[in-house]
Structure formats: C-alpha cells, structure tokens
Amino acid sequence: MNEPVPSLSRAESYGQAFDLAFAEDRQAEACVCEAFLAIRLGEDPYALRLGEIAGLLKDREPRPIPTPLPELLGLIGFRGKLCPVYDLAALLGQGRTPIAPWIFLARGALIGYAVDRFEGQLRADPAQVVARQAGDPDRPFLHAILRQDGLPRPILDLPALTGALRDRVRTFQPKVLEE
C-alpha cells in the first residue's frame, strides 16, 4: 500500500526557500562578479557601476533654476541638502530627455543624473567587461562595454563625468575681484 507523501506546510516551504537563498548567496560570493545598474537613454542601453552610485530616486522633479548650463534640470532636496540634477542624455550629446523619472546620485559628490529608463540590476563576471580603445573623443566617458545576453552596454565612467562636469561648472562661477 502506497502511503501519501506528506506535503510541506507553508512555514516549512518558506524555511526551505530561506535556506536556499543563503546557499545562493554563498555561491554568488564565490563569483568575482561586479554589480551594475542597467539604464536606457532613448533607445540606447548603458550600464553604471553600482559602486559609483550613492542612491536611486524615482519621480522627484527638480525645481528649475536660472542657469547657463542647458543640461541642468534644476535642484532637488536630498538628506537636507540641495542637489543639482543634470539630464544625462544631454550631457552625453544625445539631446534632452523629455521625461526623466529616474535620478541616480553619484557617490562622493552631491550631483544627480536624470535618466528616462531604469531597467534593473545586473551582475557580471570580469570576462563580460571589455575595455574600449583609449582616446575615443566622441565618447570620452565610456571606457568599457558590458557584454551580457548578446547586448553590448557601454559602461559610463561616472567619476570622470562628474569631474568634467565640476570643471565645466567652475567656468560659470563668478570670479572674486582681488584688491
């Protein structure tokens, strides 16, 4: 006589899922993977190194301010400070983004970059990251390409972009008259 196989209770199945999640985490730790955020500017896919990002915000509309920089969308409040937000597509020479509901904040700088689409988080091993040839004047902030699932995603060098943006902003600051 066949005895029925006991089914797992809901608590037991949650317990197994919990245990499996820890096993998967240990396997992921063994991989020397790097984490990225996948974004799109228009139809073009890009990747951002997760370690270069301090935060990701949704539906925060920057308050416009007078500026000589057409890429500056305005200011947002973030953790009690004012943060300038720039249109990332415009900074990369792709024209203005009509609607940019996503803002990511650069780590180590209080600067936000607006994008129209956030597609999720990616993990990639070093073999999937291919260095670009140095000195590409048309794309100075793209130093590598992430190749995953047949889709090449240029990796944006966020610290280099932020540094260049800071240098550019300094040229618009009023000079103090010396006596």
TAPE-V488509 format. One record per residue. N is the residue number from 0. D_FIRST is the distance of its C-alpha to the first C-alpha in whole Angstrom. Layout:
N & D_FIRST
N & D_FIRST
This chain:
0 & 0
1 & 4
2 & 6
3 & 10
4 & 12
5 & 15
6 & 18
7 & 22
8 & 24
9 & 27
10 & 29
11 & 27
12 & 27
13 & 31
14 & 31
15 & 29
16 & 32
17 & 35
18 & 34
19 & 34
20 & 37
21 & 38
22 & 37
23 & 39
24 & 42
25 & 42
26 & 42
27 & 44
28 & 47
29 & 46
30 & 48
31 & 51
32 & 51
33 & 54
34 & 53
35 & 55
36 & 56
37 & 56
38 & 58
39 & 60
40 & 64
41 & 64
42 & 62
43 & 63
44 & 60
45 & 61
46 & 59
47 & 60
48 & 59
49 & 58
50 & 59
51 & 63
52 & 62
53 & 62
54 & 60
55 & 59
56 & 60
57 & 60
58 & 62
59 & 65
60 & 68
61 & 71
62 & 74
63 & 77
64 & 80
65 & 83
66 & 83
67 & 84
68 & 81
69 & 79
70 & 76
71 & 76
72 & 74
73 & 75
74 & 74
75 & 71
76 & 70
77 & 68
78 & 67
79 & 71
80 & 72
81 & 74
82 & 72
83 & 74
84 & 71
85 & 72
86 & 71
87 & 69
88 & 69
89 & 73
90 & 73
91 & 72
92 & 74
93 & 72
94 & 74
95 & 73
96 & 69
97 & 70
98 & 67
99 & 65
100 & 63
101 & 61
102 & 64
103 & 63
104 & 65
105 & 66
106 & 65
107 & 69
108 & 71
109 & 71
110 & 71
111 & 68
112 & 67
113 & 66
114 & 64
115 & 63
116 & 59
117 & 57
118 & 54
119 & 52
120 & 51
121 & 51
122 & 50
123 & 52
124 & 52
125 & 56
126 & 55
127 & 55
128 & 58
129 & 61
130 & 65
131 & 67
132 & 71
133 & 73
134 & 76
135 & 75
136 & 77
137 & 75
138 & 72
139 & 74
140 & 71
141 & 68
142 & 68
143 & 64
144 & 61
145 & 58
146 & 56
147 & 52
148 & 50
149 & 53
150 & 55
151 & 58
152 & 59
153 & 63
154 & 62
155 & 65
156 & 67
157 & 67
158 & 69
159 & 72
160 & 72
161 & 72
162 & 75
163 & 77
164 & 77
165 & 78
166 & 81
167 & 82
168 & 82
169 & 84
170 & 87
171 & 87
172 & 87
173 & 91
174 & 93
175 & 95
176 & 98
177 & 100
178 & 103
